[in-house]
């Protein structure tokens, strides 16, 4: 997608030239972030690492929980630094440091402290060029089409990255092994990311015109935390994000436990992911039009129906519907959080507030799949966990319904 196309699609006269380049840079940056490069590839590289080190698979996949915990601690600090130093500097340096940390994984040894220590470095470095931080750059540049552009840059970027990176990892695994795969991923992260970010990413002008003045306004984290909006948004996003992530990571075991073939179950996961990426763009358009968190309620309702179909539905059509409905719910979740942070609390401290909220959400997303597996171990089925997840999604839907329209706070 060209920068001219992006600007004609989303920029209004009060927004600055170069916004399309920023959107392009953010999209590419999201393609190369920690979710596509690490989370999406661990499924490809997990078994060969476990076999090489003679470890249980859970010992390898446990690094994802470690990364979630680290992100919860690091994100608020990164967001605060970005508010002070600007997005361009932090994101460009973050891309290079993250690439170096991924390359360092090739040095892993069959030692739990070394292996987990290297992934801890990935977690810290990956917090810098993360989707949450690219949202800062996009929100600073776009006003009237902010929801759309947040959806495009995050949805398309993560969707393409999460599709391409596992394929790249698989090809490299077959030729140079898992260590070489991490080196190759690191080369792509820096080799593609650095030149694009350096050429196109810019900090938005401040104090010039209506939108420039808006960049100088907004609540601090402490002021935001004293409002009911902050806690409703935090609880709704954490509940919804945790529930949706737990379901996404368990689509295959839920379906295969019910006798569905592995190929079909994997296809439903792919459908889930594709709809999630596409619906972020659609949800962004809808949010721009209505500016109300209440638009989340029908989308979460569809996700609840999709979850019940996944667990209890019969036939290929019901499973197809389940994947589609769940993708709508997750896409809406991803699109809504950064948008309403910017509208409710302003842009001046957007990075700090986003880092704090995303840190909690990511922590919950790391814990929720573990709790779902604990339920399975206790009962031998995901039916009870699916029911509880549906209740949690209903609660998240209610929390979003309690929030006001964004204009009421501007």
C-alpha positions in Angstrom: 0.0 0.0 0.0 1.6 3.3 -1.1 2.0 6.3 1.2 -0.1 8.4 -1.2 -2.9 5.9 -1.0 -2.8 5.9 2.8 -2.8 9.7 2.9 -5.7 10.0 0.5 -7.6 7.4 2.5 -7.2 8.7 6.0 -5.8 12.2 6.2 -7.8 15.4 6.7 -6.4 18.9 6.0 -5.6 19.5 9.6 -3.3 16.5 9.6 0.3 16.8 8.4 2.1 15.7 5.3 4.0 12.5 5.9 1.2 10.8 7.8 1.0 8.1 5.1 4.6 7.4 5.5 4.2 7.0 9.2 1.3 4.6 8.6 3.4 2.6 6.2 6.3 2.4 8.8 3.9 1.4 11.6 2.4 -1.4 9.4 5.9 -2.7 8.6 7.0 -2.3 12.2 4.0 -4.4 13.4 4.9 -7.1 10.8 8.3 -7.5 12.5 7.3 -7.1 16.2 7.4 -9.6 19.0 4.1 -11.2 18.2 4.9 -12.3 14.6 8.6 -12.9 15.2 8.4 -14.8 18.5 4.8 -15.8 19.5 3.8 -16.8 16.0 7.0 -18.8 15.4 7.3 -20.7 18.7 4.8 -23.3 17.4 7.2 -24.1 14.5 10.4 -24.1 16.6 9.1 -25.6 19.9 9.4 -29.3 19.0 13.0 -29.1 17.5 14.2 -27.0 20.5 12.6 -29.5 23.0 14.1 -32.5 21.2 17.5 -30.8 21.0 17.6 -30.0 24.7 15.6 -33.1 25.8 13.1 -30.9 27.6 9.3 -31.2 28.0 7.5 -29.0 25.5 6.0 -27.0 28.3 9.4 -26.0 29.5 10.1 -24.4 26.1 6.6 -22.8 25.7 6.9 -21.4 29.2 9.0 -18.5 27.8 5.7 -17.0 26.5 4.5 -16.6 30.0 7.8 -15.1 31.0 7.5 -12.6 28.2 4.0 -11.6 29.3 5.2 -11.0 32.8 8.1 -8.9 31.6 5.9 -6.9 29.3 3.6 -6.1 32.2 6.5 -4.5 34.0 8.4 -2.9 31.0 5.5 -1.4 28.9 4.7 1.5 31.3 8.4 2.5 31.4 8.7 2.3 27.6 5.5 4.3 27.1 6.7 7.0 29.5 10.1 7.2 27.7 8.3 7.5 24.3 6.2 10.4 25.6 9.4 12.2 26.5 11.8 11.3 23.7 9.4 10.8 20.8 8.3 7.8 18.9 10.9 7.9 16.1 14.0 7.5 18.3 12.5 4.8 20.5 11.0 2.7 17.7 14.1 2.8 15.4 16.5 1.9 18.2 14.0 -0.6 19.6 13.9 -2.3 16.2 17.7 -2.8 16.2 17.9 -3.9 19.8 15.0 -6.3 19.3 16.6 -7.8 16.3 19.9 -8.3 18.3 18.0 -10.0 21.1 16.3 -12.4 18.6 19.7 -13.2 17.1 21.0 -14.0 20.5 18.6 -16.8 20.9 20.9 -18.8 18.6 23.3 -18.9 21.5 20.8 -20.8 23.7 22.2 -23.8 25.6 20.4 -26.7 27.4 20.4 -24.6 30.5 17.1 -23.3 31.8 18.6 -20.0 33.3 20.4 -19.2 30.0 17.4 -20.1 27.8 14.9 -18.2 29.9 17.4 -15.3 30.4 17.8 -14.9 26.6 14.0 -14.8 26.2 13.8 -12.3 29.0 16.0 -10.0 27.0 13.7 -10.6 24.0 10.7 -9.6 26.2 12.4 -6.4 27.3 13.7 -5.4 23.8 10.4 -6.4 22.2 8.4 -4.0 24.3 10.0 -1.1 22.4 8.9 -1.8 18.8 5.6 -3.3 19.9 2.1 -2.7 18.6 1.2 -0.6 21.7 4.1 1.8 21.0 3.4 2.0 17.2 -0.1 3.0 18.2 1.4 6.0 19.9 3.0 7.1 16.6 -0.2 6.5 14.6 -2.5 8.3 17.1 -0.2 11.4 17.1 -0.6 11.7 13.3 -4.3 10.8 12.7 -7.3 12.4 14.2 -10.6 12.0 12.2 -9.6 8.6 10.8 -7.6 7.5 13.9 -9.7 4.3 14.4 -9.3 3.2 10.8 -5.5 3.8 10.7 -4.9 2.1 14.1 -6.9 -0.9 12.6 -4.9 -0.8 9.3 -1.5 -0.6 10.8 -2.0 -3.1 13.6 -4.4 -5.4 11.9 -2.7 -5.7 8.5 0.8 -5.5 10.0 0.3 -8.2 12.6 -1.9 -10.3 10.3 0.7 -10.4 7.5 3.6 -10.8 9.9 1.9 -13.7 11.8 1.3 -15.4 8.5 4.7 -14.9 6.9 7.0 -15.3 9.9 6.0 -18.9 10.7 6.5 -19.8 7.0 10.0 -18.2 7.1 10.8 -20.0 10.3 9.7 -23.3 8.8 11.8 -22.8 5.6 14.9 -21.8 7.7 14.3 -24.7 10.1 14.6 -27.2 7.3 17.8 -25.7 6.0 19.8 -24.2 8.8 18.1 -25.5 12.0 16.3 -23.6 14.7 19.3 -21.6 15.7 19.7 -20.4 12.1 16.0 -19.7 12.0 16.3 -17.2 14.8 19.3 -15.6 13.1 17.3 -15.4 9.8 14.3 -13.8 11.6 16.6 -11.3 13.2 18.1 -10.4 9.8 14.6 -9.8 8.4 13.5 -7.7 11.4 16.5 -5.4 11.1 17.1 -5.6 7.4 13.5 -4.7 6.5 12.5 -2.7 9.6 15.4 -0.3 10.1 15.4 1.2 6.6 11.6 1.6 6.4 11.4 3.1 9.9 14.4 5.4 9.3 13.0 6.6 6.0 9.3 7.1 6.9 8.8 7.3 10.6 8.5 10.9 11.9 7.2 12.5 15.1 4.1 14.5 14.6 4.5 18.4 14.8 3.2 19.8 18.0 1.6 23.1 18.8 0.6 23.9 15.2 -3.1 23.9 14.4 -6.0 22.1 16.1 -4.4 18.6 16.0 -1.0 19.8 16.8 -2.3 21.6 19.9 -4.1 18.4 20.9 -0.7 16.6 21.2 0.1 18.9 24.0 -3.1 18.1 26.0 -4.2 15.1 28.0 -4.3 13.6 31.4 -1.4 12.1 33.3 -1.5 8.4 34.3 -2.3 9.4 37.8 -5.2 11.7 36.7 -6.5 9.1 34.3 -6.4 6.5 37.1 -8.7 8.6 39.2 -11.5 8.4 36.6 -14.0 5.6 36.3 -13.4 5.4 32.6 -9.8 4.2 33.2 -10.9 1.3 35.3 -13.9 0.3 33.2 -11.6 0.3 30.1 -8.8 -1.6 31.9 -11.1 -4.3 33.3 -13.1 -4.6 30.1 -10.0 -4.9 27.9 -8.2 -7.3 30.3 -11.2 -9.6 30.6 -12.0 -9.5 26.9 -8.4 -9.8 25.8 -7.6 -12.6 28.2 -10.7 -14.6 27.3 -10.1 -14.2 23.5 -6.5 -15.2 23.8 -7.3 -18.3 25.8 -9.8 -19.4 23.2 -7.4 -18.6 20.3 -4.6 -20.7 21.7 -6.9 -23.6 22.4 -8.9 -23.8 19.2 -7.0 -26.9 18.0 -7.1 -28.9 21.2 -10.8 -28.0 21.7 -11.7 -29.3 18.2 -9.4 -32.3 18.1 -10.7 -33.4 21.5 -14.2 -33.4 19.9 -13.0 -35.6 17.0 -12.3 -32.9 14.4 -9.2 -33.6 12.2 -6.0 -31.7 12.8 -6.1 -30.2 9.3 -9.6 -28.7 9.7 -8.9 -27.5 13.2 -5.7 -25.7 11.9 -7.8 -24.2 9.2 -10.2 -22.8 11.8 -7.3 -21.2 13.6 -6.1 -19.6 10.3 -9.7 -18.3 9.7 -9.8 -16.9 13.2 -6.5 -15.1 12.7 -7.4 -13.7 9.3 -10.8 -12.4 10.4 -9.2 -10.8 13.5 -6.7 -8.9 11.2 -9.4 -7.8 8.8 -11.9 -6.9 11.4 -9.5 -4.5 13.1 -9.9 -2.4 10.0 -13.6 -2.7 9.9 -14.0 -2.0 13.6 -11.7 1.0 13.2 -14.1 2.4 10.6 -17.1 1.8 12.8 -15.4 3.3 15.8 -14.5 6.4 13.8 -18.2 6.8 12.9 -19.8 6.1 16.3 -17.0 6.9 18.8 -18.8 4.8 21.4 -17.4 1.8 23.3 -20.9 0.3 23.2 -20.3 -0.8 19.7 -18.2 -3.6 21.3 -21.3 -5.2 22.8 -22.7 -6.8 19.6 -19.2 -7.9 18.5 -18.5 -9.5 21.9 -21.9 -11.1 21.7 -20.9 -12.7 18.4 -17.7 -13.9 20.0 -19.7 -15.6 22.8 -21.9 -17.4 20.2 -18.8 -18.4 18.3 -17.2 -19.8 21.5 -20.3 -21.9 22.2 -20.4 -23.1 18.6 -16.7 -24.0 18.9 -17.3 -26.1 22.0 -20.7 -27.5 21.3 -21.6 -27.0 17.7 -21.7 -29.8 15.1 -20.7 -29.8 11.5 -18.2 -27.9 9.4 -20.5 -24.9 8.9 -20.8 -24.3 12.7 -17.0 -24.5 13.0 -16.6 -22.0 10.2 -19.1 -19.7 11.8 -17.3 -20.1 15.1 -13.9 -19.0 13.7 -15.5 -16.0 12.0 -17.4 -14.8 15.0 -14.4 -15.3 17.3 -12.3 -13.3 14.9 -14.8 -10.5 15.0 -14.6 -10.3 18.7 -10.8 -10.4 18.9 -10.5 -7.8 16.1 -12.8 -5.5 17.9 -10.8 -5.9 21.1 -7.6 -5.0 19.4 -9.0 -2.0 17.5 -10.9 -0.5 20.5 -8.3 -0.2 23.2 -5.7 2.2 21.7 -8.5 4.3 20.1 -10.4 4.9 23.4 -7.3 5.5 25.4 -6.5 8.4 23.0 -10.0 9.8 23.1 -10.7 9.5 26.8 -7.3 10.6 28.1 -5.7 12.7 25.3 -2.3 12.3 23.5 0.2 14.1 25.7 0.7 11.1 28.0 -0.7 8.5 25.6 2.5 6.3 25.7 2.5 6.2 29.5 -1.2 5.3 29.8 -1.1 2.9 26.9 1.9 1.1 28.4 0.2 0.8 31.8 -3.0 -0.6 30.3 -1.4 -2.9 27.8 0.9 -4.2 30.5 -2.0 -5.4 32.5 -3.8 -6.8 29.5 -0.8 -8.7 28.3 -0.2 -10.2 31.7 -3.8 -11.5 31.7 -3.4 -12.8 28.2 -0.4 -14.7 29.4 -2.2 -16.2 32.4 -5.6 -17.0 30.8 -4.4 -19.9 28.6 -2.6 -21.5 31.6 -5.9 -21.3 33.6 -7.8 -22.9 30.8 -5.3 -25.8 30.8 -5.6 -26.1 34.6 -9.3 -26.6 34.1 -8.7 -29.3 31.5 -6.3 -31.1 33.7 -8.9 -31.1 36.5 -11.9 -32.1 34.4 -10.5 -33.8 31.3 -12.5 -31.4 29.1 -12.5 -27.7 28.0 -16.3 -27.5 28.4 -16.3 -25.9 31.8 -13.4 -23.5 30.9 -15.4 -22.5 27.7 -18.4 -21.8 29.9 -16.4 -19.6 32.3 -14.8 -17.8 29.4 -18.3 -17.0 27.9 -19.2 -15.5 31.3 -16.0 -13.4 31.4 -16.8 -12.1 27.9 -20.3 -11.2 29.0 -18.8 -9.3 31.9 -16.4 -7.5 29.5 -19.3 -6.6 27.2 -21.1 -5.1 30.2 -18.1 -3.0 31.2 -17.7 -1.5 27.7 -21.4 -0.8 27.7 -21.0 1.4 30.8 -18.5 3.7 29.1 -19.7 6.9 27.5 -19.2 8.2 24.0 -15.7 9.6 23.5 -17.0 13.1 22.7 -18.3 13.4 26.2 -14.8 13.5 27.5 -13.1 15.8 24.9 
